[in-house]
Amino acid sequence: MTRVPGIDPAEADDRTAAVLDAQAETWGAPLANHLVYARRPSLFRGARSMWSGLAQSGLLEEPLVALLNRRVASIIGCGF
């Protein structure tokens, strides 16, 4: 659980809502960190741009990115 509450996805702008809806379809719910980022749409777009840029760069293969995300989550005590 985050210390800063996230937004209600129903109150998100159209672009943010589309991302949150896609996450809900993929993982069953929007990702908690994205709900917090969405409190400030400019920060949300920046975070999404970073992840999109990493994906498009081709520097890291998707399985490695997934493995790294899980390892970082484990290190910081996230129940991911």
C-alpha positions in Angstrom: 0.0 0.0 0.0 1.3 3.4 -0.9 1.6 6.3 1.5 0.1 8.6 -1.1 -3.3 7.6 -2.3 -3.8 7.2 -6.0 -6.6 8.6 -8.1 -9.9 6.9 -8.8 -9.5 5.6 -12.4 -13.0 6.9 -13.2 -11.8 10.4 -12.7 -8.7 10.1 -15.0 -8.4 12.1 -18.2 -8.9 10.1 -21.4 -5.2 9.4 -22.2 -4.5 8.3 -18.6 -7.8 6.3 -18.4 -6.8 4.4 -21.6 -3.5 3.3 -20.0 -5.2 2.3 -16.7 -7.8 0.4 -18.6 -5.2 -1.5 -20.5 -3.4 -2.3 -17.2 -6.6 -3.6 -15.7 -7.2 -5.8 -18.7 -3.7 -7.2 -18.5 -3.2 -7.5 -14.7 -6.7 -7.3 -13.3 -6.3 -3.8 -11.9 -4.3 -0.6 -12.7 -0.8 -0.6 -11.3 -0.6 1.2 -7.9 2.4 3.3 -8.9 0.5 4.5 -12.0 -2.5 5.6 -9.9 -0.1 7.7 -7.8 1.7 9.1 -10.9 -1.8 10.0 -12.3 -2.3 12.5 -9.6 -0.2 14.8 -11.8 -0.8 14.1 -15.5 2.6 15.6 -16.5 4.4 13.2 -14.2 2.3 10.3 -15.5 3.1 11.1 -19.1 6.8 11.4 -18.2 6.9 8.0 -16.4 5.0 6.4 -19.3 7.4 8.0 -21.8 10.4 6.6 -19.9 9.0 3.0 -20.0 7.9 3.4 -23.6 11.4 4.7 -24.5 13.1 1.7 -22.8 10.8 -0.7 -24.7 11.4 1.0 -28.0 15.2 1.3 -27.6 15.7 -2.4 -28.0 18.5 -2.3 -25.4 16.9 -4.7 -23.1 14.7 -7.7 -24.1 11.3 -7.9 -22.5 12.0 -11.0 -20.4 15.0 -9.2 -18.9 13.0 -6.1 -18.1 10.4 -8.3 -16.4 13.1 -10.1 -14.4 14.7 -6.7 -13.4 11.3 -5.3 -12.3 10.7 -8.3 -10.1 14.2 -8.2 -8.6 13.9 -4.5 -7.8 10.4 -5.1 -6.3 11.9 -7.9 -4.1 14.8 -5.6 -3.0 12.5 -2.8 -1.9 10.0 -5.2 -0.3 7.2 -4.7 -2.8 4.7 -7.6 -2.9 4.8 -7.5 -6.7 
